[in-house]
Amino acid sequence: MLQLSRAFERQVGQALEVNSTDLAAMEHLIQEGALTPGELSRRLDISTAATTLVVDRLVALGHAQRHPHTSDRRKIVVVPAPESVTRAFQQLHPVIGGVAALTQELSDDERAVVEAFLTRVIGVYRSSLDPAS
């Protein structure tokens, strides 16, 4: 499953013409909206210098734009380009739609079993995380 997930991520990255770090940055921007470069750096767990290069690439490809921060004129925010959000969702739609269709096929009892299982899996992940992270 992990190999399939990574292969799908590579496919989305290729369709958007970005590397894996740039794709991760786009995911954060799409999910969170406007972020300062510092916020993006923390989410990606990379240096601010590396984040500047990521943002430069995304802007050059038309995937993001820099805008003035609304409340701090010294800062900028990075905003995902609407066209790129649309392109990303076009890539994701077949998987999202396919999983949604599978979910609809489950009976209420099957859905309850899957939900309980996934809740327990999340618990295993959470209990395995270092509290300092």
C-alpha positions in Angstrom: 0.0 0.0 0.0 2.8 2.4 0.9 4.4 1.8 -2.5 1.2 2.6 -4.3 0.7 5.7 -2.3 4.2 6.9 -3.1 3.7 6.0 -6.8 0.5 8.1 -6.8 2.3 11.0 -5.2 5.0 10.8 -7.8 2.4 10.8 -10.5 0.7 13.9 -9.0 4.1 15.6 -8.7 4.9 14.8 -12.3 1.5 16.1 -13.5 2.2 19.4 -11.6 5.9 19.4 -12.6 7.1 19.6 -9.0 9.4 17.5 -6.8 8.3 15.8 -3.6 9.2 18.7 -1.3 7.4 21.2 -3.6 4.4 18.9 -3.7 4.4 18.7 0.1 4.5 22.5 0.3 1.6 22.7 -2.1 -0.3 20.3 0.1 0.2 22.5 3.1 -0.8 25.6 1.1 -3.9 23.9 -0.3 -5.0 22.6 3.2 -4.1 25.7 5.2 -4.3 28.6 2.8 -1.9 31.5 3.0 1.2 30.7 5.1 4.3 32.8 5.8 7.5 31.2 4.6 8.4 30.6 8.3 5.2 28.7 8.9 5.8 26.7 5.7 9.4 26.0 6.8 8.2 24.5 10.1 5.5 22.4 8.5 8.0 21.0 6.0 10.7 20.7 8.6 13.3 22.3 6.4 15.5 25.4 6.7 14.2 28.9 5.9 16.8 29.1 3.1 15.5 25.8 1.6 11.9 27.1 2.0 12.8 30.2 0.0 14.0 28.0 -2.9 10.8 25.9 -2.7 8.7 29.1 -2.8 10.8 30.5 -5.6 10.1 27.3 -7.7 6.4 27.3 -6.9 6.1 30.9 -7.9 8.1 30.4 -11.1 5.8 27.5 -12.1 2.7 29.5 -11.3 1.6 27.3 -8.4 1.9 30.0 -5.8 2.0 33.7 -5.3 3.6 36.0 -2.7 1.3 38.5 -1.1 1.8 41.1 1.6 0.8 39.9 5.1 -2.6 41.4 6.1 -1.5 42.5 9.5 2.4 42.7 9.4 3.7 44.8 6.6 7.2 43.3 7.1 6.0 39.8 6.2 4.7 38.1 3.1 2.5 35.1 2.8 2.6 32.4 0.2 -0.8 31.7 -1.4 -1.7 28.7 -3.6 -2.7 29.7 -7.1 -6.3 28.7 -7.8 -5.5 27.1 -11.1 -2.9 24.9 -9.4 -5.4 23.9 -6.7 -7.8 22.9 -9.5 -5.1 20.9 -11.2 -4.2 19.1 -8.0 -7.8 18.2 -7.3 -8.2 16.9 -10.9 -5.3 14.5 -10.1 -6.8 13.5 -6.7 -10.4 13.3 -7.8 -10.3 9.7 -9.2 -8.9 8.4 -5.9 -11.1 10.4 -3.7 -14.2 9.5 -5.7 -13.2 5.8 -5.8 -12.7 5.6 -2.1 -16.0 7.4 -1.5 -17.8 4.9 -3.8 -16.3 2.0 -1.9 -17.4 3.6 1.3 -21.0 3.9 0.0 -21.0 0.1 -0.9 -20.3 -0.8 2.8 -23.2 -1.8 5.0 -23.6 0.1 8.3 -22.1 -2.8 10.2 -19.1 -3.0 7.8 -18.6 0.8 8.1 -18.7 0.6 11.9 -16.0 -2.2 11.8 -13.8 -0.2 9.5 -14.2 3.0 11.5 -13.4 1.1 14.8 -10.3 -0.5 13.2 -9.0 2.8 11.8 -9.6 4.6 15.1 -7.5 1.9 16.8 -4.7 2.2 14.2 -4.7 6.0 14.8 -4.3 5.3 18.5 -1.3 3.0 17.8 0.4 5.8 15.8 -0.4 8.4 18.5 0.9 6.2 21.3 4.1 5.5 19.3 4.9 9.2 18.7 7.6 10.8 20.8 5.9 13.2 23.2 8.6 15.8 22.3 7.5 15.9 18.6 
